[in-house]
Amino acid sequence: MTRALRIVGQGLAPAQLARAQAATRLATLEDVLRFGFAQHPAWDVVDVIVQDEFTHDVVVRGPAYLVFDTT
């Protein structure tokens, strides 16, 4: 399993990148939600996109927009 942060677009400040980098250590959607809701300000779940019955993309607004592919 690969956990990587890929930046799309420009304009992410180094401090924002450092905060977003912590997301690469999260293993499950539960981890993402617990970690995100504990941040100040808390992350928002913006959308959940169903790919099929097993795979979902979860879009989160935190230090930047983050997308987690969950299976």
Secondary structure in CASP SS format (residue, H / E / C, confidence):
PFRMAT SS
TARGET T0000
AUTHOR 0000-0000-0000
METHOD secondary structure of the structure
MODEL  1
M C 1.00
T C 1.00
R C 1.00
A C 1.00
L C 1.00
R C 1.00
I C 1.00
V C 1.00
G C 1.00
Q C 1.00
G C 1.00
L C 1.00
A C 1.00
P H 1.00
A H 1.00
Q H 1.00
L H 1.00
A H 1.00
R H 1.00
A H 1.00
Q H 1.00
A H 1.00
A H 1.00
T H 1.00
R H 1.00
L C 1.00
A C 1.00
T C 1.00
L H 1.00
E H 1.00
D H 1.00
V H 1.00
L H 1.00
R H 1.00
F H 1.00
G H 1.00
F H 1.00
A H 1.00
Q C 1.00
H C 1.00
P C 1.00
A C 1.00
W C 1.00
D E 1.00
V E 1.00
V E 1.00
D E 1.00
V E 1.00
I E 1.00
V E 1.00
Q C 1.00
D C 1.00
E C 1.00
F C 1.00
T C 1.00
H E 1.00
D E 1.00
V E 1.00
V E 1.00
V E 1.00
R E 1.00
G C 1.00
P C 1.00
A C 1.00
Y E 1.00
L E 1.00
V E 1.00
F E 1.00
D E 1.00
T E 1.00
T C 1.00
END
